[in-house]
Amino acid sequence: MKKSYDVIVVGSGVVGSSIAYHLSEDKSKEILTIDKDFPLSGTSGSTQAWVWVHNKTPAWYGELNMYSAELYPFLERKIGDVEYKRTGGIAPFFSEADREKALKLAEKQAEVGIKVEVLSRDEVLEKEPALSRNIAGATYSKIDGNVNPFRLIELFVRAARKNGAQFLFYNPVTNITKENGMFKVTTQDGDYFSNQLVMAGGPWSKSLGKLLGIDVPIKQVRGQVIVTEPLSPFLSHTIGGMRQADNGEVLVGYSKEEVGYDRRSTLDIIQDTARMAIDFVPALEKVNVVRCFSGIRAMPEDGFPILGEIPGIENAYIAAMHSGITLSPLVGTVMTELLSDGETSIDLERFSLKRFDTIQSIG
Amino acid sequence: MDKSTIVCRCEEINIDEIESAINLGAHTFNDIKRLTRCGMGPCQAKCCMNLVRQIISDKTGHPLSEIKPPRMRMPLSVTRMGALAGTRASSVASVFGESAEEGETVHEEKL
């Protein structure tokens, strides 16, 4: 296998494989993606895979998510059917007191062009009759949807390979140094060299960063999800908390725990999640649960993507974020612009790793 | 057995689909499961476990004893949602609640 490349991407999750694919599109660069495991073995394979926009705040962060959601139909035309569905998203609230907050959210999001409607109970039930009559209302937007993460990442990898990009799986990176202006990436399989290096390690970004001598302020957050037996189609929207997949299964969950890399399912959270499912959709009480899974999500300390050049290390880049599924089409696009032209169509200044230096100096 | 023989009855996955996943680079049952859905159905791999392990062993040349079974997940057999649900009110965060709570961040104030 070739040892020297224009770009090495470390990590082949939804972020890394999207960057590899978008970089490979014009076939001008030789690209190698290295992963310690196999695609979908980590975060990208353990998600409900909402493409979710409408209540991401502050509005500028919602705006970033909106741009990415808007790229999905084009992405699908390029790489194939990833089962992307723009279902519209409903985030229910159960107390009338929340309506004011909902209206404020709608007002804020409108400033950046995200159309959010605040629905009454009857309006919600008209859209989604299976929801509980106990809800008070919901925020709703047409822009939200979901995707099949298994298809998405597989097709990113297949499309990138078709364009000549190479992938190395089950191959942990153990060291990174710079020699004569090139990165030397030491892996279990041997050394690989590149001019540019992209770190796309998701929740493992912290330990990857250490290899380069940088601190990546990112936490690991476990999310647990319940999967039901296949049911006839009854949920047509993506609900904040659950969705129904093409094959009829309903996925439910919205838990967050900081337990490092522990991916076990725990009975307390599963019981809570089952209770949430029934609170949202009473009919789910009688359906069968087939399995539960959990995933470790990446969560930057301040919640927002870390994206762009790594300060102080020439030709090194980082892309680490929560909401990788929603953001991957956009992140792949802007990182390709950055690596190829040195400038991007969206200003990445506010996503720079630099911002954390300021925060540290305050503390 | 030919390539169209069904290995996973729940998800109707045949030998050819498993071999395609291995050709893509998958070496473990879990990786094949995510690519093909084999083992994700109601029986949770109770039927297909050893058939798939055998195919992996044949294709990759690794001895069967080294091919791990897929990860077992709760509940081990299908369970009613109502039986799983706790009686306490759910403490799982709500999507709406979070968007309403989040204010401007430290980072935002600095900009």
Boltz contact constraints between the chains, C-beta under 6 A:
constraints:
  - contact:
      token1: [A, 38]
      token2: [B, 26]
      max_distance: 6.0
  - contact:
      token1: [A, 38]
      token2: [B, 31]
      max_distance: 6.0
  - contact:
      token1: [A, 40]
      token2: [B, 34]
      max_distance: 6.0
  - contact:
      token1: [A, 45]
      token2: [B, 34]
      max_distance: 6.0
  - contact:
      token1: [A, 55]
      token2: [B, 99]
      max_distance: 6.0
  - contact:
      token1: [A, 57]
      token2: [B, 99]
      max_distance: 6.0
  - contact:
      token1: [A, 57]
      token2: [B, 102]
      max_distance: 6.0
  - contact:
      token1: [A, 58]
      token2: [B, 104]
      max_distance: 6.0
  - contact:
      token1: [A, 58]
      token2: [B, 108]
      max_distance: 6.0
  - contact:
      token1: [A, 91]
      token2: [B, 95]
      max_distance: 6.0
  - contact:
      token1: [A, 91]
      token2: [B, 96]
      max_distance: 6.0
  - contact:
      token1: [A, 93]
      token2: [B, 96]
      max_distance: 6.0
  - contact:
      token1: [A, 101]
      token2: [B, 100]
      max_distance: 6.0
  - contact:
      token1: [A, 105]
      token2: [B, 99]
      max_distance: 6.0
  - contact:
      token1: [A, 150]
      token2: [B, 34]
      max_distance: 6.0
  - contact:
      token1: [A, 169]
      token2: [B, 25]
      max_distance: 6.0
  - contact:
      token1: [A, 240]
      token2: [B, 95]
      max_distance: 6.0
  - contact:
      token1: [A, 240]
      token2: [B, 96]
      max_distance: 6.0
  - contact:
      token1: [A, 241]
      token2: [B, 95]
      max_distance: 6.0
  - contact:
      token1: [A, 254]
      token2: [B, 92]
      max_distance: 6.0
  - contact:
      token1: [A, 254]
      token2: [B, 93]
      max_distance: 6.0
  - contact:
      token1: [A, 255]
      token2: [B, 92]
      max_distance: 6.0
  - contact:
      token1: [A, 265]
      token2: [B, 74]
      max_distance: 6.0
  - contact:
      token1: [A, 271]
      token2: [B, 86]
      max_distance: 6.0
  - contact:
      token1: [A, 272]
      token2: [B, 90]
      max_distance: 6.0
  - contact:
      token1: [A, 272]
      token2: [B, 91]
      max_distance: 6.0
  - contact:
      token1: [A, 272]
      token2: [B, 92]
      max_distance: 6.0
  - contact:
      token1: [A, 273]
      token2: [B, 92]
      max_distance: 6.0
  - contact:
      token1: [A, 274]
      token2: [B, 81]
      max_distance: 6.0
  - contact:
      token1: [A, 274]
      token2: [B, 84]
      max_distance: 6.0
  - contact:
      token1: [A, 274]
      token2: [B, 85]
      max_distance: 6.0
  - contact:
      token1: [A, 275]
      token2: [B, 85]
      max_distance: 6.0
  - contact:
      token1: [A, 275]
      token2: [B, 86]
      max_distance: 6.0
  - contact:
      token1: [A, 275]
      token2: [B, 90]
      max_distance: 6.0
  - contact:
      token1: [A, 276]
      token2: [B, 90]
      max_distance: 6.0
  - contact:
      token1: [A, 276]
      token2: [B, 92]
      max_distance: 6.0
  - contact:
      token1: [A, 277]
      token2: [B, 81]
      max_distance: 6.0
  - contact:
      token1: [A, 278]
      token2: [B, 85]
      max_distance: 6.0
  - contact:
      token1: [A, 284]
      token2: [B, 81]
      max_distance: 6.0
  - contact:
      token1: [A, 285]
      token2: [B, 81]
      max_distance: 6.0
  - contact:
      token1: [A, 285]
      token2: [B, 82]
      max_distance: 6.0
  - contact:
      token1: [A, 287]
      token2: [B, 81]
      max_distance: 6.0
  - contact:
      token1: [A, 288]
      token2: [B, 78]
      max_distance: 6.0
  - contact:
      token1: [A, 289]
      token2: [B, 79]
      max_distance: 6.0
  - contact:
      token1: [A, 289]
      token2: [B, 81]
      max_distance: 6.0
  - contact:
      token1: [A, 289]
      token2: [B, 84]
      max_distance: 6.0
  - contact:
      token1: [A, 290]
      token2: [B, 42]
      max_distance: 6.0
  - contact:
      token1: [A, 290]
      token2: [B, 78]
      max_distance: 6.0
  - contact:
      token1: [A, 291]
      token2: [B, 44]
      max_distance: 6.0
  - contact:
      token1: [A, 291]
      token2: [B, 73]
      max_distance: 6.0
  - contact:
      token1: [A, 292]
      token2: [B, 73]
      max_distance: 6.0
  - contact:
      token1: [A, 292]
      token2: [B, 74]
      max_distance: 6.0
  - contact:
      token1: [A, 302]
      token2: [B, 105]
      max_distance: 6.0
  - contact:
      token1: [A, 302]
      token2: [B, 107]
      max_distance: 6.0
  - contact:
      token1: [A, 355]
      token2: [B, 107]
      max_distance: 6.0
  - contact:
      token1: [A, 358]
      token2: [B, 110]
      max_distance: 6.0
